[in-house]
Amino acid sequence: MTDTPQDSSPPASASSTTAVDAEKLIRSLRRKEGTWVEWGQACTALLKAGYNSQRIFEETGFEPIQQNQVSVAAQVYTSMVNAGASDEVRSHFMGKGSDILYEFRILSQVERAGAAALMLTHNLDVDDARQVAKAIKEFSHFGSLPQGFTDTPGDAMAYQCWQLARQKSDLQERSRLIARGLKLASSQTARAQIEQLLVDFTVVARREAPRLPVYRLDTEEQLPRVVPVVGKLPLSTRDLLAVPLPEEIEPFRMVKFSGAGAWVAIPGWQVILNAEDPVAVLGMSDRLPVPLQGKVEEVLIIADRAQRQWDADSYFLADNAGNLELYWFEQSPDIPILGRVVLVMRPKKIVDEDYTKDGWQIDD
């Protein structure tokens, strides 16, 4: 798709969301009326009006990837104009350059205007645009500017060239980077820094980035399931019902939640993975329907609220006059079942807690 408009007739309003306005936007895009900036604004307006990218493609011929490019680039153009881009820059990019402005999406409003001006001044292409965006972004991370370089897009590119040239032992490649840096530099001080490389042939070894600590999960059990905690018994039935059903986001079972509440991570055992709507309740081991043997300690009771069908081989959370209680029913009960207990988990067992705190002790 080219950026040059095929028709200069007035564009459809991109801010409309009514059915009639949507039809106008569709018709305008189908005919490629107006400028590419207006195409992008129209695509954005249609998305906000409830259209998806596939439907827009079917009705206008704009492929989803093209819709994304012109929509994002149009936002970059608008912010560039708001930042005070010159008439020359505005006029040039109104006619073409959506692919170039798309690369500047990672920059701030002011940086976009400066980058666009640099592109026009030196007649740079889209491959250069990626380098310009990268150079400006990295340059903005400096707490204090490198010696001799000013806070301008040209000097950001010049610094990138200076840095890369110092790492090159090949004289031809080094000379190419020096020439490019001198061409793009905005300040005389930046040019002076780069000119020093013409007499200083020291090669500064590039430090390789360290390896990322990458790990792939091999089993389901290694990826825990995050479960909402209702609270510690005694609880009311209302407490259980107030706990939301969390929506897990794959592939890492991430859970989004806002508001008050507690969560606990349970190992990805099969019984936990099979639970449809698990919740956790804290209780004491000696207060269960069948008290647990051994040390009295706090336990975590996991119940699946989706399982409310009685069977004689399970324990259940049930509503007893508004109170949440744990039961085993020999026969089908008359009180409401609120969830089947799928797991009771004891805390990690430490044989001698005081012993493990003494790091200097060794085995005989």
Sequence and secondary structure as in RCSB ss.txt:
>XXXX:A:sequence
MTDTPQDSSPPASASSTTAVDAEKLIRSLRRKEGTWVEWGQACTALLKAGYNSQRIFEETGFEPIQQNQVSVAAQ
VYTSMVNAGASDEVRSHFMGKGSDILYEFRILSQVERAGAAALMLTHNLDVDDARQVAKAIKEFSHFGSLPQGFT
DTPGDAMAYQCWQLARQKSDLQERSRLIARGLKLASSQTARAQIEQLLVDFTVVARREAPRLPVYRLDTEEQLPR
VVPVVGKLPLSTRDLLAVPLPEEIEPFRMVKFSGAGAWVAIPGWQVILNAEDPVAVLGMSDRLPVPLQGKVEEVL
IIADRAQRQWDADSYFLADNAGNLELYWFEQSPDIPILGRVVLVMRPKKIVDEDYTKDGWQIDD
>XXXX:A:secstr
  SS SB S    TT  SHHHHHHHHHHHHHTBS HHHHHHHHHHHHHTT  HHHHHHHH   HHHHHHHHHHHH
HHHHHHHTT  HHHHHHHHHS HHHHHHGGGS HHHHHHHHHHHHHHT  HHHHHHHHHHHHHHTT SS  TT  
SSHHHHHHHHHHHHHHT   HHHHHHHHHHHHHH  SHHHHHHHHGGGT                   SGGGS E
EEEEEEESSEEHHHHHHS    EETTTTEE   SS EEEEE   HHHHH SSEEEEEEEGGGSSS  SSS  EEE
EEEETT     TT EEEEEETTEEEEEE SS  SS EEEEEEEEE     S HHHHH TT    
